[in-house]
Amino acid sequence: FKNEKEEAGRLKERISQRLTMGSTSCSPDSRQGYLYSKEKLAVGFGHSWLKYFCDYSRKNKTLTLRTYNQTQGRVGNVDQVNVVNGVKKRSDDIPRRFCFEVHSADGKVWVLQALSDEDLKNWMEIMEGKEAHYAQPMQVAKMRVPQEM
């Protein structure tokens, strides 16, 4: 049992290292790392998440996204976004955890997903992002039922 517990601990450590691998900050004014982007598929097929290797420059407010093909280990197309702001979305939905939106100067909204909560905090910090504010849910007034006489 002791050996299995130690092996589980080593495996847990390797997994946590793998999650944060590639998400390193180069300097206080830039950041590099992997992000996933929510992409729409053809009508009726929903969406998928594409993996990007991203560079962000705080000075230029520019996010460069390079598609990453995991099976071939190659970087593909490059998109460059002039960032207006970043907004962390509150979500209780598991597939949308660690998500935030990047609003570009051309009006496009990118839905991105970080690798972990810590990674999300680091991306929001470098982009000087903020958390979305939601109005409190409305209180439903109790209906008064007329009493019979």
Buried (B, 14 or more C-beta within 10 A) or exposed (E): EEEEEEEEEEEEEEEEEEBBEBBEBEEEEBBBBBBBBBEEEEEEEEEEBBBBBBBBBBEEBBBBBBBBEEEEEEEEEEBEBEBEEBBBBEEEEEEEBBBBBBBBEEEEEBBBBBBBEEBBBBBBBBBEBEEEEEEEEEEEEEEEEEEEE
